[in-house]
Structures are given as C-alpha cells and as structure tokens.
Amino acid sequence: MAKLSDETRKRLKSRTRLVTAGRKSEEHFGFINTPIFRGSTVLYPDAASMRGPRPRFSYGTKGTPTTEALELAWSEIAGAAGTVLAPTGLAAVTLALMTALKAGDHLLVTDSAYLPTRHFCETVLARMGVETTYYDPLLGAGIESLIRENTTSVLVEAPGSQSFEVQDVPAIAEVAHRHGMCVIMDNTWATPLFFPPHERGVDLAVEAGTKYLGGHSDLLLGLVSANSTWYRRLRQTFDAFAMCAGPEDAFLALRGLRTMELRLREAEKQGLALAQWFAARPEVKQVLHPGLPGAPGHEIWKRDFLGSTGLFSIILQPCSERAVDAMLDGLELFGMGYSWGGYESLVIPFDCATYRTATTWNPGGPGLRFQVGLEDIEDLQADLDAGFARLRAAD
Ligand SMILES: *Cc1c(COP(=O)(O)O)cnc(C)c1O
C-alpha cells in the first residue's frame, strides 16, 4: 500500500477521510490502529535535547501518539488548523471560552445554549470580570445591536439545546469579524460532517465527543478545533490548563470516528422518520426538528447544513404532569437520562422557561427531547404508541 499523497488527501470525500485520517501504521509495526499510550514521563536522549525546542512528545499532559492521532484526524475532518482534546465536552466549551476571553470583556451567548455553558458564564466568567449578554438565537445579523466597545466574543450553538432553533452562523460570524470578535460554536449536534464549522466562519469549534464521536455511551471527551488565526492561542491555553483527555477515551473516540458517518446517516434517517410520525399524532402540538419544514430556522438549516441527526424535541398538547409521567415511566425502549449520541434511544422532559432570559419560552405544552437510537423504528413507534395511550388515560 503506497503512502497517501498530499494531493490525493486533499480531494478525498468525507467517508474516505474518516477511514484514513490520523493513521500512522508505519510508526507502530504496521498495526492499523494507533495503540493506547499511557504515560507521564517521556525520556529525552540527552541533556542538550532537554534544553532545545520541545520535541514532538515531551510529557503526558502535552500529548501522546494516541491523542495526536485523534487531534490530526479531527483537524482534517473539521477543516481546522489544529485541534486540542479535553476530558469532557463541557471542559472543551470552557477551554474555548478561556482561550478567547480576558478580564473586562463582554461576551454574547445564545439564549438557547447548553445549560452548563450558561452556568460557567454566570459563575466562573462573572467572577473573572467577564460580563455575558444572552441573545435571541433567531437574531442573525441583528446581533450587531448588542455589540459594545468591549464585546470580544460570541458563542453560538446551532441548533439550540432542547429547543432546536437553527442560527444564521455565517451572518453572525460576518458581523462579529467586522468587529474583531472571536466566534465560538458548540457544534456537537451536527458534527463537522453535517456542519463544517470553519468554512462557515467559526474560529473555535467545540464538539462533545461524548456524543456522536464516541457513539456508544461509554466515554467522556471534548474537542476544540481552531482556524489558523486562533490555533496558537488555543494550544497555549490548553498547555496552561493541562486539562487533558484520558488515553482510553481518545482511543475509543478514534475507533468511533471510523464509523461516524454511517451512524450519523442512520441517526438522520431514524430521526426524520420518528419526527414525521410525531407530526401526525394528535397528542403532539409541535415537532422541533431542524429538518422539518416549519421548524424555527429550517430554511437556514437547508442552506448551511449537510444533514440532520437523531436528537430533536416535541411539544405535547397541554396535559397534566401526571399524564406525561404515565407516558414516560412505562416506556420500555426509551431510557431516561442525560447525554445522547449512543446506539440506544433516550427521552427527557424539559422546560426552557426555567432559565431563559433573552427570549420567552412558552410553547403551550410540555416538552420532551428524544434521542433516536439504532433500534427498529417500528418497535420504537409501538413503545411510544402505548405511551400515548397511557398519557390519554391518565389525563
Ligand atoms: C453533552 C453536551 C456538552 C457537554 O458534553 P459532556 O461531555 O457531557 O461534558 C456540551 N454541549 C452540548 C451541546 C452537549 O449536548
């Protein structure tokens, strides 16, 4: 097998990239996968090399062949200048924020952001003297009216956590860059396969690898990829925190990467099938799925995204909490628990009204968020059908 030339690599399609990226079998005796390197100390050959420039591997926290393989692969998939790993998705969000911000800055964050991201802004960032303003996720270029002299960064998340509004990321990035700001995006839902972040104007893109990259609910991991403007600063901040990912998790993520497109395409198919089934149910008031016409930001999704995934929400017709609980508690195939992106189906009840500040959340009925797994769709529908019968009986 000849080595992949740079010209060939440049024109590879994403599926081929997922198979070839980050592999260096010649460095480990021909074995296809980079093994798990565990280690703190890295030995230097002599005193002179200890005084010289930092070698490729210098200490466990700075990286190993396992973490480097994943970083290189992810940079190639995301179209980034470089990537760093973090122990969790939330740690990756905080690392991106700490890369971009300094004391006295003003930060714009979408009102639809992942709740623990908000919590970080309201506690740690507030203590550090960074002020956060939340904005309507459907604001688009109108975000310009919120920019102050000290506004240095904006954090977008599209689609929104739980509520699934799709933001106009290119329009926000255009405005932000005109004001010299850094654009951070939590791109966990789409992954770079369905939303190439840096091509769309994002400077620092965050992925909770815990979700679709891992794909099996058995690891915690975060990734931050950067364009060439921000990569040096990102790597410097990563080194300063030494908040590194575990070797087994990096290995499992590399394994997950190889099948990520296949799993995402299946998640897309299953997600749309279930979303359309919900849309035809009398118990359902609204389906919040970016791929369905009428969902908030659907037209932007069609323009900017290359696919949809298996996480979406529904709003039930008004009914009692007792009825919702009767539906949820009897489900046999949908587990109740946080996180998503694995092979199994999940559901959680949610209410954005408890924390939103820039927008009013009043959808007119209880909200349920679904993660659709790889089960047969008819089995899932039968489980939900029985659930709706319990809901009607208890209301
Ligand atoms: C799950 C999630 C995270 C955090 O990932 P963890 O690995 O659980 O910390 C961040 N952002 C989004 C959008 C998520 O869904």
The ligand as an SDF file (V2000), in Angstrom:
LIG
                    3D

 15 15  0  0  0  0  0  0  0  0999 V2000
  -23.4020   16.9830   26.1030 C   0  0  0  0  0  0  0  0  0  0  0  0
  -23.0920   18.3300   25.5840 C   0  0  0  0  0  0  0  0  0  0  0  0
  -21.9880   19.0300   26.0440 C   0  0  0  0  0  0  0  0  0  0  0  0
  -21.1110   18.5240   27.1580 C   0  0  0  0  0  0  0  0  0  0  0  0
  -20.5190   17.2870   26.9350 O   0  0  0  0  0  0  0  0  0  0  0  0
  -20.0150   16.4190   28.2020 P   0  0  0  0  0  0  0  0  0  0  0  0
  -19.0090   15.5270   27.6210 O   0  0  0  0  0  0  0  0  0  0  0  0
  -21.2260   15.6990   28.7140 O   0  0  0  0  0  0  0  0  0  0  0  0
  -19.4520   17.3750   29.1980 O   0  0  0  0  0  0  0  0  0  0  0  0
  -21.7340   20.2730   25.5040 C   0  0  0  0  0  0  0  0  0  0  0  0
  -22.5220   20.7970   24.5490 N   0  0  0  0  0  0  0  0  0  0  0  0
  -23.5940   20.1380   24.0700 C   0  0  0  0  0  0  0  0  0  0  0  0
  -24.4190   20.7640   23.0130 C   0  0  0  0  0  0  0  0  0  0  0  0
  -23.9270   18.8880   24.5770 C   0  0  0  0  0  0  0  0  0  0  0  0
  -25.0020   18.2650   24.1290 O   0  0  0  0  0  0  0  0  0  0  0  0
  1  2  1  0
  2  3  1  0
  2 14  2  0
  3  4  1  0
  3 10  2  0
  4  5  1  0
  5  6  1  0
  6  7  2  0
  6  8  1  0
  6  9  1  0
 10 11  1  0
 11 12  2  0
 12 13  1  0
 12 14  1  0
 14 15  1  0
M  END
$$$$
